[in-house]
Amino acid sequence: MSELKINLFSFSGKTRTLHLTWFAFFLSFMVWFNHAPLMASIKETFDLTTQEVKALLIINVALTIPARIIVGALVDRVGPRIMFSSLLFISSFLCFFFALADSYEMLLASRFMLGFVGAGFVIGIRMIGEWFPARQVGLAEGIYGGWGNFGSAAAAMTLPTLALLYGGENGWRYAIATTGGITLIYSFVYYKLARNTPKGSTYFKPKKSAAMEVTSKGDFFLYLVMNIPMYAALSVLTWKLGPDNLGILTAAITSGIYLGLAALYLYQAWHIWQVNGHVFKQDVPEIHRYQFKQVAILDLAYMVTFGSELAVVSMLPLFFMDTFEISMVTAGLLASGFAFMNLVARPSGGFFSDKFGRRKSLTILIAGLAVGYFILANINSSWPLVLAVAATMACSFFVQAGEGAVFAIVPLIKRRMTGQIAGMAGAYGNVGAVIFLTVFSFVSPQIFFMVIAASALVVLVAVQFLDEPKGHTAEVLEDGTVQMIDVG
């Protein structure tokens, strides 16, 4: 039992790395969502229509899907220390760009680019995986994800007040610029204090970064299939911004983006062949094999966990307001409980995974998630408000604990590709959000919750095919020596 504990009051060794890294993620999430609580002021300053506000919210997540894939590959090559410092440094200036915007076009451009900062999550997954052993990695990743993810809630709680303290019509600009300033300073702090691995450990890098390595013919084709939903999600976002919906993009630009996405998929497929074509000529030695189905199942699990969280957080305040006829302020406060659960739920999911087994924990948590959303689908105005909030909080626990359980497994699949695996799983979280929010735009909240519950049941079946990490994985040192890494 003592092996599972982490002394959070320590600021040395691996615990120092944990604290440095969750706070870096916290700042990246704060910058990513710093516009949301100030949207009323932004809308007033630029006299935006409801459609223009929707476009601003949508475009904030558009770049995150490809960014998580790209950053995941880069972190495996250059290391999390440089990547996180660079991401924070660059995003601080994008934040300043947004704060100084003097037109709607500048708002859109800067918000689109700020979707890049949402990729910060995958960097820390590799960093924590390097510093914590298999018996503690679930809890450590859960603390990292849960506490860091709280950055969006912290922005919602503090930035409106900060804007009022600055005062004037530009108070929101100063509040947003402040988050950029803090992030800029911390980029240097992180670079100075963080290290990629414990002293004496080797940072393993993939042989090639153009695509993820696979080790069998079947995995090659599964990898091609699993890339399709990410391009489909980007196509849906384009459609939402196109002439048939919000009208931000012209028909010509929309068609151009569709063609570009198709070309990009083919380009990526070519890279996948270049990196992995050898599996059709000769078998990969057993010691170096891993099963890509592990990655695919975790992708789907994160799609229904984090994907549903992003979608529900977006619609829950309005759902409470309409269902129980309460004020927007009250509805917002009650709905914020869904995000607040991150502080304890993600670490709990990681802890359960470390202690009770990876597949068993993920099975129980996704089953609980399905039941939770089925209960939310039955909430109506006849329910006592306190019972509706309690049901929401309970469902939220299973959702976010499930996220913690997913990323308790990610670092145990193939060490040198942890960033790429985390990037793909993280991107699937955004894919889920796009899918579920698109469904929500066509159906009632009750049907919306039922769709998520049904999706979770499908994923629950898939999770039963997940192999429990056990024994060791092999990595090769620069001198050709094989090093075995414990994942049991």
Secondary structure by P-SEA (a helix, b strand, c coil): cccccccccccccaaaaaaaaaaaaaaaaaaacccccaaaaaaaaacccaaaaaaaaaacccaaaaaaaaaaaaaaaccaaaaaaaaaaaaaaaaaaaaacccaaaaaaaaaaacccccaaaaaaaaaaaccccccaaaaaaaaaaaaaaaaaaaaacaaaaaaaacccaaaaaaaaaaaaaaaaaaaaaaaccccccccccccccccccbbbbccaaaaaaaaaaaaaaaaaaaaaaaaacccccccccaaaaaaaaaaaaaaaaaaaaaaaaaccccccccccccccccaaaaaaaaaaaaaaaaaaaaaaacaaaaaaaaccccaaaaaaaacccccccccaaaaaaaaaacccaaaaaaaaaaaaaaaaaaaaaccccccaaaaaaaaaaaaaaaaaaaaaaaaccccccccaaaaaaaaaaaaaaaaaaaaaaaaacccaaaaaaaaaaaaaaaaaaaaaccccccbbbbbccccbbbbbbcc
